[in-house]
Amino acid sequence: MRNKPGRVCPVERAGALDNKIRRWFQNPEKILGPYLKTGMTVLDFGCGPGFFTLDMAWMVGDSGRVIASDLQQGMLDRVARKIQGTDLENRITLHQCEKNRINLAEPIDFFFSFYVVHEVPDQEALFREIHSMLKPGGKVFIAEPPVHVSSKAFHQTIDIAQETGLRLVERPGVFLSKTAVLIKDS
Ligand SMILES: C[S@@+](CC[C@H](N)C(=O)[O-])C[C@H]1O[C@@H](n2cnc3c(N)ncnc32)[C@H](O)[C@@H]1O
């Protein structure tokens, strides 16, 4: 069944996204390793319960920062509970965004979005905002679920992203995912 844009994954399903079994086939370190470096500022857009967020924070180190952003406060609360009392509290900033607006002033090195873009009603507005937030040379990583997103719809998403000035550079292989990596050249 295809997802309608705007239909959001409920907080009650957070457990299905954040568990040890998922790490076997979508390992955050393996997926993100080629892109993250110490000191980067990265955005985990639609972070959900934070399956990728904590690994991202380890990978950017003490001098880096992860902005974990989600539409739903319930998802951000789950991330908050996971990092409470740990060193990662200093590296992770929680941010609640609006349906069609991220609304962050800070320039970012890397935008990461896993199984989220198909839930955003206005993709054109989203990619325009991503382009304006990214530093020159910054990258965007998108992964979408094949169950909800057809090849045609995914290509449309890439086209929309490219129309805003991002350039497609890679289609990395990730289990159960349609993926694209784009760059902001200048
Ligand atoms: C399927 S979950 C994926 C969560 C996480 N990226 C992962 O892979 O575990 C989709 C997440 O995107 C969030 N989301 C949906 N629409 C959004 C929007 N317009 N802006 C920000 N987050 C959104 C949902 O609240 C949900 O947490």
The ligand as an SDF file (V2000), in Angstrom:
LIG
                    3D

 27 29  0  0  0  0  0  0  0  0999 V2000
    8.8690    6.1720    9.5060 C   0  0  0  0  0  0  0  0  0  0  0  0
    9.4340    7.2980   10.7360 S   0  0  0  0  0  0  0  0  0  0  0  0
   11.2150    7.1960   10.5200 C   0  0  0  0  0  0  0  0  0  0  0  0
   11.9860    7.6070   11.7450 C   0  0  0  0  0  0  0  0  0  0  0  0
   13.5050    7.4900   11.6420 C   0  0  0  0  0  0  0  0  0  0  0  0
   14.0310    8.3330   10.5940 N   0  0  0  0  0  0  0  0  0  0  0  0
   13.9620    6.0740   11.4570 C   0  0  0  0  0  0  0  0  0  0  0  0
   14.3650    5.6960   10.3400 O   0  0  0  0  0  0  0  0  0  0  0  0
   13.8660    5.3150   12.4360 O   0  0  0  0  0  0  0  0  0  0  0  0
    9.0580    8.8870   10.0680 C   0  0  0  0  0  0  0  0  0  0  0  0
    9.2980   10.0160   11.0260 C   0  0  0  0  0  0  0  0  0  0  0  0
    9.2050   11.2470   10.3120 O   0  0  0  0  0  0  0  0  0  0  0  0
    8.4840   12.1790   11.0810 C   0  0  0  0  0  0  0  0  0  0  0  0
    7.8570   13.1470   10.1690 N   0  0  0  0  0  0  0  0  0  0  0  0
    6.8060   12.9650    9.3460 C   0  0  0  0  0  0  0  0  0  0  0  0
    6.5210   14.0820    8.6650 N   0  0  0  0  0  0  0  0  0  0  0  0
    7.4250   15.0060    9.0670 C   0  0  0  0  0  0  0  0  0  0  0  0
    7.6440   16.3790    8.7480 C   0  0  0  0  0  0  0  0  0  0  0  0
    6.8710   17.0140    7.8610 N   0  0  0  0  0  0  0  0  0  0  0  0
    8.6460   17.0220    9.3500 N   0  0  0  0  0  0  0  0  0  0  0  0
    9.4230   16.3570   10.2510 C   0  0  0  0  0  0  0  0  0  0  0  0
    9.2630   15.0730   10.6120 N   0  0  0  0  0  0  0  0  0  0  0  0
    8.2660   14.4020   10.0320 C   0  0  0  0  0  0  0  0  0  0  0  0
    7.4710   11.3300   11.8360 C   0  0  0  0  0  0  0  0  0  0  0  0
    7.0010   12.0030   12.9910 O   0  0  0  0  0  0  0  0  0  0  0  0
    8.2980   10.0960   12.1640 C   0  0  0  0  0  0  0  0  0  0  0  0
    8.9680   10.2260   13.3830 O   0  0  0  0  0  0  0  0  0  0  0  0
  1  2  1  0
  2  3  1  0
  2 10  1  0
  3  4  1  0
  4  5  1  0
  5  6  1  0
  5  7  1  0
  7  8  2  0
  7  9  1  0
 10 11  1  0
 11 12  1  0
 11 26  1  0
 12 13  1  0
 13 14  1  0
 13 24  1  0
 14 15  1  0
 14 23  1  0
 15 16  2  0
 16 17  1  0
 17 18  1  0
 17 23  2  0
 18 19  1  0
 18 20  2  0
 20 21  1  0
 21 22  2  0
 22 23  1  0
 24 25  1  0
 24 26  1  0
 26 27  1  0
M  CHG  2   2   1   9  -1
M  END
$$$$
